[in-house]
Amino acid sequence: MIDVRDLCENPEKYRASQSARGAQPSVVDAVIAADAARKSAISSFEALRAAQNAFGKKVAQAKGEQKQALLAEVKELAAQVKAASAASDAASAEQDALVRSMPNLISDGVPAGGEDDYIVLKTVGTPREFPHFTPKDHLEIGELIGAIDMERGAKVSGSRFYFLKGVGARLEMALLQLAMDQAIEAGFTPMITPTLVLPETMAGTGFDVEHDAEIYRLADDDLYLVGTSEVALAGYHGNEIINVNEPVRYAGWSSCYRREAGSHGKDTRGIIRVHQFNKVEMFVYTSVEKAAEEHQRLLAWEEEMLAKVELPYRVIDTAAGDLGGSAARKFDCEAWVPTQDAYRELTSTSNCTSYQARRLNIRERMTNDDGTKAGTRSVATLNGTLATTRWIVAILEHHQNADGSVNVPMALRKYLGGMEVFPVL
Protein backbone atom coordinates (compact mmCIF):
# COMPACT_ATOMS: atom_id res chain seq x y z
CA MET A 1 0.00 0.00 0.00
CA ILE A 2 1.01 3.61 -0.36
CA ASP A 3 2.98 5.65 2.18
CA VAL A 4 0.35 7.69 4.05
CA ARG A 5 2.84 10.16 5.45
CA ASP A 6 4.21 10.87 1.97
CA LEU A 7 0.66 11.22 0.62
CA CYS A 8 -0.27 13.75 3.29
CA GLU A 9 2.92 15.75 2.66
CA ASN A 10 2.74 15.54 -1.17
CA PRO A 11 -0.92 15.05 -2.13
CA GLU A 12 -0.59 16.54 -5.62
CA LYS A 13 1.65 13.77 -6.96
CA TYR A 14 -0.83 11.17 -5.74
CA ARG A 15 -3.74 13.05 -7.34
CA ALA A 16 -1.75 13.17 -10.59
CA SER A 17 -1.02 9.44 -10.33
CA GLN A 18 -4.68 8.64 -9.82
CA SER A 19 -5.65 10.80 -12.80
CA ALA A 20 -3.03 9.15 -15.03
CA ARG A 21 -4.49 5.74 -14.11
CA GLY A 22 -8.02 6.94 -14.88
CA ALA A 23 -8.89 6.53 -11.20
CA GLN A 24 -10.55 8.99 -8.82
CA PRO A 25 -8.16 11.66 -7.41
CA SER A 26 -10.70 12.37 -4.66
CA VAL A 27 -9.56 9.27 -2.77
CA VAL A 28 -6.39 11.20 -1.88
CA ASP A 29 -8.43 13.78 0.03
CA ALA A 30 -10.46 11.00 1.63
CA VAL A 31 -7.24 9.39 2.92
CA ILE A 32 -5.99 12.71 4.29
CA ALA A 33 -9.32 13.29 6.07
CA ALA A 34 -9.34 9.73 7.42
CA ASP A 35 -5.78 10.13 8.68
CA ALA A 36 -6.73 13.33 10.52
CA ALA A 37 -9.79 11.62 12.01
CA ARG A 38 -7.64 8.66 13.10
CA LYS A 39 -5.10 10.91 14.82
CA SER A 40 -7.87 12.88 16.55
CA ALA A 41 -9.58 9.71 17.76
CA ILE A 42 -6.30 8.30 19.08
CA SER A 43 -5.55 11.59 20.86
CA SER A 44 -8.99 11.62 22.52
CA PHE A 45 -8.61 8.02 23.62
CA GLU A 46 -5.14 8.59 25.08
CA ALA A 47 -6.32 11.72 26.97
CA LEU A 48 -9.28 9.86 28.47
CA ARG A 49 -7.10 6.88 29.35
CA ALA A 50 -4.64 9.16 31.13
CA ALA A 51 -7.53 10.76 33.04
CA GLN A 52 -8.82 7.30 33.96
CA ASN A 53 -5.44 6.28 35.34
CA ALA A 54 -5.15 9.50 37.37
CA PHE A 55 -8.70 9.07 38.69
CA GLY A 56 -7.89 5.55 39.83
CA LYS A 57 -5.28 6.94 42.21
CA LYS A 58 -7.85 9.37 43.68
CA VAL A 59 -10.29 6.55 44.31
CA ALA A 60 -7.64 4.51 46.09
CA GLN A 61 -7.03 7.36 48.53
CA ALA A 62 -10.71 8.31 49.14
CA LYS A 63 -12.99 6.95 51.87
CA GLY A 64 -16.66 6.67 52.68
CA GLU A 65 -19.21 8.66 50.69
CA GLN A 66 -16.49 10.47 48.78
CA LYS A 67 -15.20 7.13 47.52
CA GLN A 68 -18.69 6.04 46.45
CA ALA A 69 -19.13 9.26 44.48
CA LEU A 70 -15.77 8.85 42.85
CA LEU A 71 -16.55 5.24 41.92
CA ALA A 72 -19.64 6.43 40.06
CA GLU A 73 -17.51 8.91 38.15
CA VAL A 74 -14.97 6.18 37.41
CA LYS A 75 -17.71 4.05 35.90
CA GLU A 76 -18.76 6.92 33.63
CA LEU A 77 -15.14 7.61 32.67
CA ALA A 78 -14.59 3.92 31.91
CA ALA A 79 -17.54 4.01 29.51
CA GLN A 80 -16.06 7.07 27.80
CA VAL A 81 -12.69 5.34 27.48
CA LYS A 82 -14.34 2.28 25.95
CA ALA A 83 -16.26 4.42 23.46
CA ALA A 84 -13.11 6.38 22.59
CA SER A 85 -11.19 3.15 22.05
CA ALA A 86 -13.91 1.86 19.70
CA ALA A 87 -13.92 5.17 17.83
CA SER A 88 -10.13 5.03 17.49
CA ASP A 89 -10.28 1.48 16.15
CA ALA A 90 -13.04 2.41 13.70
CA ALA A 91 -11.12 5.44 12.43
CA SER A 92 -7.99 3.33 11.94
CA ALA A 93 -9.96 0.65 10.11
CA GLU A 94 -11.59 3.24 7.83
CA GLN A 95 -8.21 4.73 6.96
CA ASP A 96 -6.68 1.30 6.39
CA ALA A 97 -9.51 0.32 4.03
CA LEU A 98 -9.08 3.52 2.02
CA VAL A 99 -5.31 3.15 1.83
CA ARG A 100 -5.54 -0.50 0.77
CA SER A 101 -7.98 0.44 -1.99
CA MET A 102 -5.48 2.85 -3.55
CA PRO A 103 -3.14 1.60 -6.31
CA ASN A 104 0.56 2.27 -6.18
CA LEU A 105 2.02 5.68 -6.99
CA ILE A 106 3.21 5.52 -10.60
CA SER A 107 6.83 6.26 -11.44
CA ASP A 108 7.90 9.41 -13.25
CA GLY A 109 7.70 8.98 -17.01
CA VAL A 110 4.92 6.38 -17.10
CA PRO A 111 2.56 7.28 -19.97
CA ALA A 112 -0.95 8.29 -18.96
CA GLY A 113 -3.99 6.54 -20.41
CA GLY A 114 -5.33 3.06 -20.93
CA GLU A 115 -4.52 -0.20 -22.68
CA ASP A 116 -3.76 1.37 -26.08
CA ASP A 117 -1.68 4.29 -24.78
CA TYR A 118 1.59 2.40 -24.28
CA ILE A 119 4.88 3.66 -25.70
CA VAL A 120 7.04 1.36 -27.85
CA LEU A 121 10.55 1.62 -26.43
CA LYS A 122 12.25 -0.56 -29.03
CA THR A 123 11.69 -3.25 -31.63
CA VAL A 124 14.13 -6.15 -31.98
CA GLY A 125 14.26 -8.43 -35.00
CA THR A 126 12.01 -8.49 -38.06
CA PRO A 127 8.67 -10.28 -38.22
CA ARG A 128 9.05 -13.29 -40.47
CA GLU A 129 7.51 -13.16 -43.92
CA PHE A 130 6.06 -16.23 -45.65
CA PRO A 131 6.41 -15.67 -49.41
CA HIS A 132 6.14 -19.35 -50.37
CA PHE A 133 3.35 -20.66 -48.13
CA THR A 134 0.53 -19.47 -45.90
CA PRO A 135 1.55 -19.85 -42.27
CA LYS A 136 -0.47 -22.13 -40.03
CA ASP A 137 -1.55 -21.03 -36.58
CA HIS A 138 -0.05 -22.59 -33.46
CA LEU A 139 -2.99 -24.91 -32.82
CA GLU A 140 -2.96 -26.40 -36.32
CA ILE A 141 0.79 -26.89 -36.05
CA GLY A 142 0.45 -28.31 -32.54
CA GLU A 143 -2.05 -30.89 -33.76
CA LEU A 144 0.08 -31.82 -36.79
CA ILE A 145 3.17 -32.50 -34.66
CA GLY A 146 1.21 -34.14 -31.82
CA ALA A 147 1.96 -31.36 -29.32
CA ILE A 148 -1.42 -29.89 -28.31
CA ASP A 149 -4.80 -31.53 -27.65
CA MET A 150 -7.50 -28.94 -26.95
CA GLU A 151 -10.43 -31.27 -27.66
CA ARG A 152 -9.57 -33.71 -24.88
CA GLY A 153 -8.59 -30.84 -22.59
CA ALA A 154 -12.13 -29.50 -22.94
CA LYS A 155 -13.59 -32.99 -22.49
CA VAL A 156 -11.72 -33.48 -19.23
CA SER A 157 -11.82 -29.98 -17.71
CA GLY A 158 -13.94 -27.63 -19.85
CA SER A 159 -13.12 -24.69 -22.10
CA ARG A 160 -9.67 -23.08 -22.05
CA PHE A 161 -8.02 -26.27 -20.83
CA TYR A 162 -5.65 -28.41 -22.90
CA PHE A 163 -3.13 -31.23 -22.91
CA LEU A 164 0.47 -30.69 -23.95
CA LYS A 165 1.80 -34.03 -25.11
CA GLY A 166 4.81 -35.49 -26.87
CA VAL A 167 7.05 -32.73 -28.21
CA GLY A 168 4.64 -30.13 -26.79
CA ALA A 169 5.25 -31.33 -23.24
CA ARG A 170 8.96 -31.66 -23.95
CA LEU A 171 9.10 -28.16 -25.45
CA GLU A 172 7.51 -26.58 -22.39
CA MET A 173 9.83 -28.43 -20.01
CA ALA A 174 12.83 -27.46 -22.13
CA LEU A 175 11.75 -23.82 -22.25
CA LEU A 176 11.22 -23.58 -18.49
CA GLN A 177 14.49 -25.39 -17.76
CA LEU A 178 16.35 -23.00 -20.07
CA ALA A 179 14.80 -20.11 -18.15
CA MET A 180 15.69 -21.60 -14.78
CA ASP A 181 19.26 -22.29 -15.86
CA GLN A 182 19.63 -18.69 -17.00
CA ALA A 183 18.20 -17.44 -13.71
CA ILE A 184 20.58 -19.59 -11.66
CA GLU A 185 23.53 -18.35 -13.71
CA ALA A 186 22.40 -14.77 -12.95
CA GLY A 187 22.40 -15.47 -9.21
CA PHE A 188 18.76 -16.32 -8.56
CA THR A 189 17.81 -18.97 -6.01
CA PRO A 190 15.50 -21.54 -7.65
CA MET A 191 12.19 -22.12 -5.88
CA ILE A 192 9.29 -24.54 -6.36
CA THR A 193 6.48 -22.52 -4.79
CA PRO A 194 3.05 -23.29 -3.29
CA THR A 195 0.16 -22.63 -5.66
CA LEU A 196 -2.38 -22.25 -2.85
CA VAL A 197 -2.00 -19.27 -0.52
CA LEU A 198 -3.81 -17.64 2.40
CA PRO A 199 -6.07 -14.62 1.83
CA GLU A 200 -3.63 -12.30 3.62
CA THR A 201 -0.83 -13.38 1.28
CA MET A 202 -2.96 -12.82 -1.82
CA ALA A 203 -4.16 -9.44 -0.53
CA GLY A 204 -0.64 -8.53 0.53
CA THR A 205 0.58 -8.62 -3.06
CA GLY A 206 -2.14 -6.16 -4.08
CA PHE A 207 -4.91 -8.45 -5.32
CA ASP A 208 -8.46 -7.56 -4.29
CA VAL A 209 -9.60 -10.86 -2.82
CA GLU A 210 -13.12 -9.57 -2.21
CA HIS A 211 -13.88 -8.43 -5.75
CA ASP A 212 -11.30 -9.93 -8.14
CA ALA A 213 -13.15 -12.28 -10.48
CA GLU A 214 -9.83 -13.50 -11.92
CA ILE A 215 -8.89 -15.47 -8.80
CA TYR A 216 -9.88 -19.08 -8.09
CA ARG A 217 -10.90 -19.54 -4.45
CA LEU A 218 -11.32 -22.72 -2.44
CA ALA A 219 -14.08 -21.52 -0.12
CA ASP A 220 -14.07 -24.52 2.23
CA ASP A 221 -10.38 -24.02 2.98
CA ASP A 222 -10.25 -20.23 2.54
CA LEU A 223 -7.31 -20.57 0.18
CA TYR A 224 -6.60 -19.02 -3.22
CA LEU A 225 -4.98 -20.50 -6.32
CA VAL A 226 -2.24 -18.18 -7.53
CA GLY A 227 -2.03 -16.70 -11.02
CA THR A 228 1.74 -16.32 -10.63
CA SER A 229 4.43 -17.50 -8.21
CA GLU A 230 4.99 -13.79 -7.51
CA VAL A 231 2.29 -14.14 -4.85
CA ALA A 232 4.02 -16.92 -2.89
CA LEU A 233 7.45 -15.34 -3.33
CA ALA A 234 6.18 -11.95 -2.10
CA GLY A 235 4.76 -13.61 1.00
CA TYR A 236 7.92 -15.64 1.60
CA HIS A 237 9.51 -12.91 3.74
CA GLY A 238 6.25 -11.52 5.16
CA ASN A 239 6.62 -9.95 8.63
CA GLU A 240 10.41 -10.20 8.42
CA ILE A 241 13.34 -7.82 8.52
CA ILE A 242 15.75 -8.81 5.74
CA ASN A 243 19.13 -7.69 4.46
CA VAL A 244 18.93 -6.09 1.01
CA ASN A 245 22.40 -4.58 0.83
CA GLU A 246 22.53 -6.80 -2.25
CA PRO A 247 19.31 -7.71 -4.11
CA VAL A 248 17.66 -10.92 -2.90
CA ARG A 249 16.63 -12.79 -6.05
CA TYR A 250 14.34 -15.81 -6.38
CA ALA A 251 13.18 -17.71 -9.47
CA GLY A 252 9.87 -19.45 -8.89
CA TRP A 253 8.66 -22.41 -10.98
CA SER A 254 4.95 -23.09 -10.60
CA SER A 255 1.65 -23.86 -12.21
CA CYS A 256 -0.59 -20.79 -12.43
CA TYR A 257 -4.37 -20.43 -12.54
CA ARG A 258 -6.57 -17.64 -13.88
CA ARG A 259 -10.32 -17.59 -14.31
CA GLU A 260 -10.19 -15.24 -17.33
CA ALA A 261 -13.63 -14.04 -16.25
CA GLY A 262 -13.48 -10.87 -18.34
CA SER A 263 -12.20 -12.58 -21.47
CA HIS A 264 -15.41 -14.05 -22.93
CA GLY A 265 -14.96 -14.44 -26.67
CA LYS A 266 -11.26 -13.41 -26.65
CA ASP A 267 -8.51 -15.78 -27.82
CA THR A 268 -10.79 -18.81 -27.70
CA ARG A 269 -8.62 -20.81 -30.10
CA GLY A 270 -5.48 -22.49 -28.83
CA ILE A 271 -3.38 -21.83 -25.74
CA ILE A 272 -2.94 -18.05 -25.76
CA ARG A 273 -5.50 -17.45 -23.01
CA VAL A 274 -6.06 -20.45 -20.75
CA HIS A 275 -7.03 -21.25 -17.17
CA GLN A 276 -3.87 -23.17 -16.25
CA PHE A 277 -0.27 -22.75 -17.38
CA ASN A 278 3.29 -23.09 -16.13
CA LYS A 279 5.77 -20.29 -15.60
CA VAL A 280 9.22 -19.35 -14.33
CA GLU A 281 8.96 -16.01 -12.52
CA MET A 282 11.77 -13.78 -11.28
CA PHE A 283 11.15 -12.04 -7.96
CA VAL A 284 13.47 -9.56 -6.28
CA TYR A 285 13.69 -7.80 -2.92
CA THR A 286 15.93 -4.72 -2.92
CA SER A 287 16.18 -1.22 -1.52
CA VAL A 288 13.88 1.51 -2.82
CA GLU A 289 16.86 3.42 -4.24
CA LYS A 290 18.03 0.43 -6.31
CA ALA A 291 14.62 -0.68 -7.58
CA ALA A 292 14.59 1.22 -10.90
CA GLU A 293 18.06 -0.09 -11.79
CA GLU A 294 17.00 -3.64 -10.88
CA HIS A 295 13.92 -3.21 -13.07
CA GLN A 296 16.17 -2.63 -16.08
CA ARG A 297 18.10 -5.80 -15.22
CA LEU A 298 14.93 -7.88 -15.13
CA LEU A 299 13.94 -6.52 -18.53
CA ALA A 300 17.39 -7.35 -19.92
CA TRP A 301 17.11 -10.94 -18.64
CA GLU A 302 13.70 -11.29 -20.30
CA GLU A 303 15.14 -10.01 -23.58
CA GLU A 304 18.03 -12.45 -23.26
CA MET A 305 15.54 -15.33 -23.11
CA LEU A 306 13.63 -14.07 -26.16
CA ALA A 307 16.90 -13.86 -28.08
CA LYS A 308 17.72 -17.46 -27.14
CA VAL A 309 14.49 -18.74 -28.67
CA GLU A 310 15.06 -16.53 -31.72
CA LEU A 311 11.84 -14.51 -31.68
CA PRO A 312 11.29 -10.97 -33.01
CA TYR A 313 9.76 -8.77 -30.32
CA ARG A 314 9.13 -5.27 -29.08
CA VAL A 315 9.32 -3.70 -25.63
CA ILE A 316 6.54 -1.40 -24.46
CA ASP A 317 6.20 0.96 -21.51
CA THR A 318 2.71 0.14 -20.23
CA ALA A 319 0.34 3.07 -19.73
CA ALA A 320 -0.77 3.95 -16.20
CA GLY A 321 -4.37 2.85 -16.70
CA ASP A 322 -3.24 -0.63 -17.78
CA LEU A 323 -0.95 -1.19 -14.79
CA GLY A 324 -1.89 -3.60 -12.03
CA GLY A 325 -2.64 -1.97 -8.71
CA SER A 326 0.72 -2.88 -7.19
CA ALA A 327 2.91 -1.76 -10.10
CA ALA A 328 4.54 1.65 -10.28
CA ARG A 329 5.89 0.83 -13.75
CA LYS A 330 5.67 -2.17 -16.07
CA PHE A 331 7.54 -3.13 -19.22
CA ASP A 332 6.09 -5.81 -21.52
CA CYS A 333 7.95 -7.81 -24.14
CA GLU A 334 5.63 -8.75 -26.98
CA ALA A 335 6.60 -11.32 -29.62
CA TRP A 336 5.31 -11.29 -33.18
CA VAL A 337 2.61 -13.90 -33.87
CA PRO A 338 2.43 -14.30 -37.67
CA THR A 339 -1.13 -15.60 -38.06
CA GLN A 340 -2.49 -12.78 -35.90
CA ASP A 341 -0.37 -10.17 -37.67
CA ALA A 342 0.27 -8.69 -34.24
CA TYR A 343 2.62 -8.53 -31.30
CA ARG A 344 1.36 -10.47 -28.26
CA GLU A 345 2.66 -10.24 -24.70
CA LEU A 346 5.06 -12.98 -23.64
CA THR A 347 6.68 -11.33 -20.63
CA SER A 348 6.08 -8.46 -18.26
CA THR A 349 8.25 -7.01 -15.51
CA SER A 350 6.92 -4.72 -12.79
CA ASN A 351 8.55 -2.44 -10.25
CA CYS A 352 6.22 -2.48 -7.26
CA THR A 353 8.43 -0.12 -5.20
CA SER A 354 7.51 -0.50 -1.51
CA TYR A 355 3.80 -1.11 -2.15
CA GLN A 356 3.72 -4.89 -1.57
CA ALA A 357 6.37 -4.83 1.16
CA ARG A 358 4.40 -2.28 3.16
CA ARG A 359 1.27 -4.47 2.97
CA LEU A 360 3.25 -7.60 3.90
CA ASN A 361 5.43 -5.86 6.53
CA ILE A 362 8.77 -6.67 4.93
CA ARG A 363 11.48 -4.29 6.11
CA GLU A 364 15.20 -3.61 6.16
CA ARG A 365 17.29 -2.14 9.00
CA MET A 366 18.59 1.40 8.52
CA THR A 367 21.71 3.03 9.96
CA ASN A 368 22.82 6.62 10.36
CA ASP A 369 26.03 7.97 8.81
CA ASP A 370 27.83 7.31 12.08
CA GLY A 371 26.78 3.67 12.07
CA THR A 372 24.11 3.96 14.77
CA LYS A 373 20.73 2.30 14.32
CA ALA A 374 18.06 4.34 12.52
CA GLY A 375 15.05 2.05 12.70
CA THR A 376 13.53 0.08 9.80
CA ARG A 377 11.73 0.83 6.55
CA SER A 378 9.90 -1.08 3.82
CA VAL A 379 11.94 -2.71 1.06
CA ALA A 380 11.07 -2.67 -2.65
CA THR A 381 9.83 -5.69 -4.63
CA LEU A 382 9.98 -6.43 -8.34
CA ASN A 383 8.87 -9.29 -10.56
CA GLY A 384 9.31 -10.47 -14.13
CA THR A 385 8.34 -13.42 -16.32
CA LEU A 386 11.24 -15.45 -17.70
CA ALA A 387 9.24 -18.11 -19.59
CA THR A 388 5.70 -19.42 -19.69
CA THR A 389 3.42 -21.74 -21.65
CA ARG A 390 2.26 -18.95 -23.98
CA TRP A 391 5.75 -18.77 -25.50
CA ILE A 392 4.94 -22.01 -27.32
CA VAL A 393 2.48 -20.06 -29.49
CA ALA A 394 5.14 -17.75 -30.89
CA ILE A 395 7.83 -20.46 -31.14
CA LEU A 396 5.64 -22.82 -33.19
CA GLU A 397 4.39 -20.11 -35.53
CA HIS A 398 7.68 -18.29 -36.09
CA HIS A 399 9.79 -21.43 -36.61
CA GLN A 400 7.30 -23.41 -38.75
CA ASN A 401 7.99 -25.02 -42.11
CA ALA A 402 5.61 -25.39 -45.04
CA ASP A 403 4.59 -28.94 -44.07
CA GLY A 404 3.80 -27.95 -40.46
CA SER A 405 7.04 -29.20 -38.96
CA VAL A 406 8.92 -26.83 -36.66
CA ASN A 407 12.62 -25.98 -36.46
CA VAL A 408 13.84 -26.15 -32.85
CA PRO A 409 15.68 -22.99 -31.67
CA MET A 410 19.36 -23.78 -31.11
CA ALA A 411 19.31 -22.93 -27.38
CA LEU A 412 16.57 -25.49 -26.69
CA ARG A 413 18.11 -28.43 -28.51
CA LYS A 414 20.32 -29.62 -25.66
CA TYR A 415 17.18 -29.97 -23.50
CA LEU A 416 15.49 -32.02 -26.24
CA GLY A 417 18.12 -34.66 -26.81
CA GLY A 418 19.61 -32.77 -29.75
CA MET A 419 16.31 -32.70 -31.68
CA GLU A 420 16.52 -30.17 -34.52
CA VAL A 421 12.99 -30.42 -35.94
CA PHE A 422 9.59 -31.32 -34.53
CA PRO A 423 8.27 -33.52 -37.37
CA VAL A 424 4.70 -33.87 -38.60
CA LEU A 425 3.29 -37.17 -37.38
Disulfide bonds with the S-S distance in Angstrom:
none
